[in-house]
Amino acid sequence: MEKLTISNNVRELRFQHNEMTQQQLAEQAGVTRQTIVAIEQGKYTPSLELAFRLAVIFKVPLEEVFFLSTPPP
């Protein structure tokens, strides 16, 4: 089974929200700035809870924050 690749728009969404810093987002989400960095770089896939928390912070549907960049087989 091919591994699915999950991408995100976190960096773009931060800039659309008054150029929010990684630190500001981390504080609102209850994680470290390093976690936000890793998510933005695609090195870390967040838990479902954190993914929804980010969507709530940005006031957008989950699919606007995270999406599959490789289609399922």
C-alpha positions as CSV (number, residue, x, y, z in Angstrom):
1,M,0.0,0.0,0.0
2,E,1.3,3.4,-1.0
3,K,1.8,5.9,1.8
4,L,-0.4,9.0,1.5
5,T,1.3,12.4,1.7
6,I,-0.5,15.0,3.7
7,S,0.3,18.6,2.9
8,N,-0.9,21.8,4.6
9,N,-1.5,25.5,4.2
10,V,-0.6,26.5,7.7
11,R,2.1,29.0,6.6
12,E,-0.3,30.7,4.1
13,L,-3.1,30.8,6.6
14,R,-0.9,32.4,9.2
15,F,-0.1,35.2,6.8
16,Q,-3.7,35.6,5.8
17,H,-4.5,36.1,9.5
18,N,-2.6,39.4,10.2
19,E,0.7,37.8,9.5
20,M,0.4,35.7,12.7
21,T,3.8,34.4,13.9
22,Q,4.6,30.8,14.5
23,Q,4.8,31.6,18.2
24,Q,1.4,33.2,18.3
25,L,-0.2,30.2,16.6
26,A,1.7,27.8,18.9
27,E,0.4,29.6,21.9
28,Q,-3.2,29.6,20.7
29,A,-3.0,25.9,19.7
30,G,-1.2,24.9,23.0
31,V,1.9,23.5,21.3
32,T,5.5,24.6,20.9
33,R,6.7,26.8,18.1
34,Q,8.9,23.9,17.0
35,T,5.8,21.9,16.5
36,I,4.4,24.5,14.2
37,V,7.7,24.7,12.3
38,A,7.7,20.9,11.8
39,I,4.0,20.9,10.6
40,E,4.7,23.7,8.1
41,Q,7.8,21.9,6.8
42,G,5.8,18.7,6.4
43,K,8.1,16.8,8.8
44,Y,5.3,16.2,11.3
45,T,1.7,15.2,10.9
46,P,-0.4,16.5,13.8
47,S,-2.9,14.5,15.7
48,L,-6.5,14.8,14.6
49,E,-7.3,16.9,17.6
50,L,-4.5,19.4,16.8
51,A,-5.5,19.5,13.2
52,F,-9.0,20.5,14.1
53,R,-7.7,23.0,16.7
54,L,-5.7,24.7,13.9
55,A,-8.8,24.8,11.6
56,V,-10.8,26.4,14.5
57,I,-8.1,29.0,15.1
58,F,-8.1,29.9,11.4
59,K,-11.9,29.7,11.2
60,V,-11.8,27.4,8.1
61,P,-12.8,23.8,7.3
62,L,-10.1,21.2,8.1
63,E,-9.7,20.6,4.4
64,E,-8.4,24.1,3.9
65,V,-5.6,23.5,6.4
66,F,-4.6,19.9,5.5
67,F,-5.1,18.0,2.3
68,L,-3.8,14.9,0.5
69,S,-1.1,15.8,-2.0
70,T,-1.0,12.2,-3.3
71,P,-4.3,10.7,-4.4
72,P,-5.4,7.5,-2.7
73,P,-5.0,4.4,-4.9
